[in-house]
Structures are given as C-alpha cells and as structure tokens.
Amino acid sequence: MNGILPLWKERGMTSHDCVFKLRKILKTKKVGHTGTLDPNVEGVLPICIGQATRIAEYITDAGKTYEAIISIGRSTTTEDAEGETVEENTTHKSFSRATILAALTQLTGTITQTPPMYSAVKVNGKKLYEYARAGQTVERPTRQVTIYDLALLDEADIFQGEQVQFAIRIACSKGTYIRTLAVQIGEMLGYPAHMQALVRTASGTFIKENCFTLAQVQELMDNEQIGEKILPVEHALKSYPFIEIDEANDKQISNGQVLEMHTLLKQHDKIVYAKNGRARAIYVAHPTKENRMKPEKMFPELEQEV
C-alpha cells in the first residue's frame, strides 16, 4: 500500500492518535502524518503510506490555509480559548471594517513571530510546553514566517461589543502559529486577543473537499474501496516539473547517479523524473558540484496497489 490519504482530523485527537488508529484500520505499520495539528483543531492532515512516507517532509513544508475566529478583548496563556486568562479588557469596543482590514494588511507578507510557551518548539532539547507545564519561562527563539494572504470573512461594516469576534482566512508558510497571529492582530487593534477556533482547510495540494474522516476510512476499508481514494505520490509533487525518463538516462537515474544539471533546476528547486507518468526520482542542484544535480529521493518501481 503506497500513496497519500487525505484525512480530515477531527477535534479532540492528536495527529499521532490518527496515525495509531490508521495503522490498525489499514493493517500496515508504515504510516506517517505531515504536520502536527493541535487536539482542539480540526482539518486537513495528509497521511503518507508506504513509500509515500519518503515525501512527507515536502507536504509538511508546503503552504497551509486556515480559517480562524479571532477574539478581541482577552489574552490567554496558550493564546487560544483553552488557556487561562492573562489579560482582559471588558470595555465596549468598536472597529470599522477598514480598521480591521488595515491591521490584516500590516500582517501580510514576511513577519516575525515568537512561538507561544504552550508549543512543541524545542529549546535546549526540551519542548516549550514542558517548561510551561512546570511553571518555567525560557527565552523563546523568534522566527520569520510568510503570510501570503489574510482575508476577512465576515461582511459586517462595524464590529463592536465587549468581546469582538471575526473570522479570517489565512494562507501561510510552514511554521506559522495562527494563535500567535491572533495575538498580533489584537496588538494592531490595541487590545488583548486570542484565537477562538481554528480549522485547516488546505495543506499543500490537499484540500478539505477531498478528505475522509477515520470512520469513512474504516468504511472504505471494509468495502474494499480504499484503493480508489488513496492518492499517488505524484499528486503531492505536481507543483514541480515532471520529465519523462528515456532510454538514454534510464539506467543512470535508476542507479541514482549525479548528472549534468537540467535547465529547469535554474527555475525550480526540484524536478521529478518519471517513467510512464510515475515518479522514479526527485533531483535537486548538487550542493558542492557546479552545474550538477543529484537525487534527493528515489522511488524504485513504485507501485500504486492496495
């Protein structure tokens, strides 16, 4: 069994819970997820099976799309609705649509974030949430992330009340903390804030509409229809150029040899060599040999069978 299963992770489960359950349902051990989602977050979680686990990092590194509800008026220890209150402002607030849009515009592009204490980022070999649970505070590393697009989903002209909430859609790079973004939006508006709710609607080339819940996966497995729903490795690689292997380079590529650099690698960071449309190798520019390229991933005789 090789390929990618677009899973819809439900609230209340960890990403590892999903992998554990899928290993039992699919009756295979080689299963891996492509980026942790917090237990209180639902959404798209592509699952790699068999040889597809070799490209899990590509899906993890790809851009993500989320829909979030931002709550203005209260900040929390975890930066989401689950945490204890840190600061609260119960005064009546009123924001025009233009004011909120201006704040979102300021946070679009490359921004700097400091991961929350309740996160899995490691400092000195220990996860931040482990320090937080022990009541310890440590210096957190800042990181730069890219917000490709921030859209206000609510259509109101005025947003007002003691607690003001509005929905946004975020297209962003790997490593973006939407919880922290919610706090940053609050700072732009001059008030404490947190993320009230979050859904991941896309991960790389995988979207909400193509996903299955664990219960649906079990049903597909019981009805022997799962093979129709597992997507080939090529689906996750379609943003890269595909080059069909010919007789001249078949043996070299099959043996994973270093080759003269293909001109497409001057425009793309990866190219895919395929045989009859099936990925056989992913090549990247050689790190030390000028005008040469080397295989980063190999898929020997990859079959899409269940």
Residue pairs with C-beta under 8 A, 6 or more apart in sequence:
1 26
1 28
1 49
1 50
1 230
1 305
1 306
2 49
2 50
2 51
2 52
2 230
2 233
2 302
2 303
2 304
2 305
3 49
3 50
3 52
3 230
3 231
3 232
3 233
3 304
3 306
4 46
4 47
4 48
4 49
4 52
4 59
4 206
4 230
4 231
4 232
4 233
4 235
4 236
5 22
5 46
5 47
5 49
5 212
5 217
5 229
5 230
5 231
6 44
6 46
6 47
6 206
6 207
6 210
6 211
6 212
6 231
7 18
7 22
7 44
7 45
7 46
7 47
7 211
7 212
7 213
7 214
7 217
8 42
8 43
8 44
8 45
8 208
8 211
8 212
8 213
9 15
9 18
9 37
9 41
9 42
9 43
9 44
9 45
10 42
10 213
10 214
11 39
11 40
11 41
11 42
12 39
12 40
13 39
14 36
14 39
15 33
15 35
15 36
15 37
15 45
16 33
18 33
18 45
18 47
18 214
19 31
19 32
19 33
19 47
21 214
22 31
22 47
22 214
22 217
23 29
23 31
25 214
25 217
25 218
25 221
26 49
26 217
26 221
26 226
28 49
28 50
30 49
30 50
30 53
31 47
31 48
31 49
31 53
32 47
32 48
32 53
32 56
33 45
33 46
33 47
33 48
33 56
34 45
34 46
34 47
34 48
34 56
34 59
34 60
34 203
34 204
35 45
35 59
35 60
35 64
35 174
35 203
36 120
37 43
37 45
37 200
38 80
38 198
40 80
40 81
40 82
40 198
41 198
41 199
41 200
42 199
42 200
43 66
43 198
43 199
43 200
43 201
43 203
43 208
44 200
44 201
44 202
44 203
44 206
44 207
44 208
44 211
45 200
45 203
46 59
46 203
46 204
46 206
46 236
48 54
48 55
48 56
48 59
49 230
51 233
51 299
51 302
52 233
52 236
54 297
54 299
55 233
55 236
55 237
55 282
55 297
58 204
58 236
58 237
59 203
59 204
59 206
59 236
60 174
61 174
62 174
62 203
62 204
62 205
62 239
63 148
63 171
63 172
63 173
63 174
63 204
64 171
64 172
64 173
64 174
64 176
64 200
64 202
64 203
64 204
65 169
65 170
65 171
65 172
65 200
65 201
65 202
65 203
66 169
66 170
66 172
66 178
66 198
66 199
66 200
66 201
67 153
67 167
67 168
67 169
67 170
67 198
67 199
67 201
68 167
68 168
68 170
68 178
68 181
68 182
68 195
68 196
68 197
68 198
68 199
69 165
69 166
69 167
69 195
69 196
69 197
69 198
70 165
70 166
70 167
70 168
70 182
70 185
70 186
70 193
70 195
70 196
71 81
71 163
71 164
71 165
71 182
71 193
71 194
71 195
71 196
72 93
72 95
72 163
72 164
72 165
72 185
72 186
72 189
72 191
72 192
72 193
73 88
73 89
73 90
73 93
73 162
73 163
73 164
73 191
73 192
73 193
74 85
74 87
74 88
74 89
74 163
74 192
74 193
74 194
75 85
75 86
75 87
75 88
75 183
75 186
75 192
75 193
75 194
76 82
76 83
76 84
76 85
76 86
76 194
77 83
77 84
77 86
77 117
77 118
77 132
78 116
78 118
78 179
79 116
79 118
79 177
79 179
79 180
79 182
79 183
79 194
79 195
80 179
80 182
80 194
80 195
80 196
80 198
81 194
81 195
81 196
81 197
83 118
83 194
86 192
87 192
88 192
89 191
89 192
90 162
91 162
92 160
92 161
92 162
93 159
93 160
93 161
93 162
93 164
93 191
94 158
94 159
94 160
95 158
95 159
95 160
95 164
95 189
96 157
96 158
96 159
97 152
97 156
97 157
97 158
97 159
99 189
100 152
100 159
100 166
100 189
101 152
102 188
103 185
103 188
103 189
104 150
104 151
104 152
104 168
104 185
105 150
106 188
107 147
107 150
107 181
107 184
107 185
107 188
108 147
108 148
108 149
108 150
109 146
109 147
110 144
110 145
110 146
110 147
111 144
111 145
111 146
111 147
111 184
112 142
112 143
112 144
113 142
113 143
113 144
113 145
113 176
113 177
113 180
113 181
113 184
114 140
114 141
114 142
114 143
114 180
115 121
115 128
115 140
115 141
115 143
115 177
115 180
116 128
116 177
116 179
116 180
117 128
117 129
117 131
117 132
117 137
117 140
118 128
118 129
118 132
119 127
119 128
119 129
119 177
120 127
120 128
120 129
121 127
121 128
121 140
121 141
122 128
123 131
123 138
123 139
123 140
123 141
124 138
128 138
128 140
131 137
131 138
143 175
145 172
145 173
145 174
145 175
145 176
145 177
146 172
146 173
146 176
147 170
147 171
147 172
147 173
147 176
147 181
148 171
148 172
148 173
149 169
149 170
149 171
150 168
150 169
150 170
151 168
151 169
152 166
152 167
152 168
153 166
153 167
153 168
153 169
154 166
154 167
156 166
159 165
159 166
165 196
168 185
169 201
170 176
170 178
170 181
172 178
178 195
178 198
179 194
179 195
179 198
181 195
182 193
182 194
182 195
183 192
183 193
183 194
185 193
186 192
186 193
186 194
187 193
201 207
201 208
202 208
204 236
204 239
205 235
205 236
205 238
205 239
206 235
206 236
212 220
212 229
217 226
220 226
220 228
220 229
226 306
227 305
227 306
230 304
230 306
232 278
232 304
233 279
233 299
233 302
234 242
234 272
234 274
234 277
234 278
234 279
237 272
237 279
237 282
240 268
240 270
240 271
240 272
240 282
241 264
241 268
241 271
241 272
242 271
242 272
242 273
242 274
242 277
242 279
243 262
243 264
243 271
243 272
243 273
243 274
244 273
244 274
244 275
244 276
244 277
245 253
245 273
245 274
245 275
245 280
249 259
249 273
250 275
252 259
253 259
253 273
253 280
253 281
253 295
254 280
254 281
254 300
256 281
256 294
256 295
256 298
258 286
258 289
258 292
258 293
258 294
259 283
259 292
259 293
259 294
260 291
260 292
260 293
261 285
261 286
261 291
261 292
261 293
262 271
262 283
262 293
264 271
265 271
265 283
265 284
265 285
265 293
269 284
269 285
270 282
270 283
270 284
270 296
271 282
271 283
271 293
272 279
272 281
272 282
272 283
273 279
273 280
273 281
273 282
273 283
274 280
278 299
278 302
278 304
279 299
279 302
280 298
280 299
280 300
280 302
281 295
281 297
281 298
281 299
282 295
282 296
282 297
282 298
283 293
283 294
283 295
283 296
284 293
284 294
284 296
285 292
285 293
286 292
286 293
286 294
